[in-house]
Amino acid sequence: MKRIALAAGLLLTAAALAGVLRPDGAGAADPATTPDTVTVTGNGSVSAVPDRAEISAGVETRAPTAKAALAANGAAMQKVLAALRSNGGKDVTTQTVSLSTAFDQNGQPNGFVASNVASAETTLAGAGALIDAAVAAGANTVYGPSLSRSDADELYRQALAKAVDDAKERASVLAKAAGRSLGSVTAIVESGSAPPIPYAAKASAAQDSTPVVSGPQETEASVSVTYELQ
């Protein structure tokens, strides 16, 4: 009986080894083939002259007491806000209100300073006149303008489409140099947008108002695209 059991064990061992050492095609799955790919970065840009301007105008007042400084500032700022609204300013919004101690040349406390600044949007052509109106109403601080396009989202989408086209052209050059051709897109990643880049100004405001000019701005986009190679 021991001889029979030993012989059976040897047969089982031989069968197991035969299963491990079977040649290809005996039931083992082939590993998946990874396609060759090429990844490129494409860039696109669109040029346009800004048609919108945002300005900030405010009032700074001084007084012996904090209450007096803030009261005088509030009265003066109401006139500035009214001027912004009545002279084409849109989305008039308070940006900052501050009250602090004033100091003389020797560093000693010398009353109080109150400040209030508001922003307003207008057309590029109307920016100079809006600044003048705010100053005429009592504004003694002016910042800006910040120039932009009312169709900024559409311009970015156009730049994005150009970036994808640029990526395809770059990938085609690489594929051709390698003796291959492009297949389908396997991945595409938007790399983000750059702030509009201003160029030399060439538009002019009206002669009787503060000049505000702007040249074209470049809206840029970038993408990373991966193609299969055939």
Stockholm file with secondary structure:
# STOCKHOLM 1.0

chainA/1-230         MKRIALAAGLLLTAAALAGVLRPDGAGAADPATTPDTVTVTGNGSVSAVPDRAEISAGVETRAPTAKAALAANGAAMQKVLAALRSNGGKDVTTQTVSLSTAFDQNGQPNGFVASNVASAETTLAGAGALIDAAVAAGANTVYGPSLSRSDADELYRQALAKAVDDAKERASVLAKAAGRSLGSVTAIVESGSAPPIPYAAKASAAQDSTPVVSGPQETEASVSVTYELQ
#=GR chainA/1-230 SS CHHHHHHHHHHHHHHHHHHHTCCTTSSCCCCCCCCCEEEEEEEEEEEECCCEEEEEEEEEEEESSHHHHHHHHHHHHHHHHHHHHHTTCEEEEEEEEEEEEEECTTSCEEEEEEEEEEEEEEETTTHHHHHHHHHHTTCCEEEEEEEECTTHHHHHHHHHHHHHHHHHHHHHHHHHHTTCCEEEEEEEEEEEEEEEEECCCCCCCCTTSCCCCCCCEEEEEEEEEEEEEC
#=GC SS_cons         CHHHHHHHHHHHHHHHHHHHTCCTTSSCCCCCCCCCEEEEEEEEEEEECCCEEEEEEEEEEEESSHHHHHHHHHHHHHHHHHHHHHTTCEEEEEEEEEEEEEECTTSCEEEEEEEEEEEEEEETTTHHHHHHHHHHTTCCEEEEEEEECTTHHHHHHHHHHHHHHHHHHHHHHHHHHTTCCEEEEEEEEEEEEEEEEECCCCCCCCTTSCCCCCCCEEEEEEEEEEEEEC
//
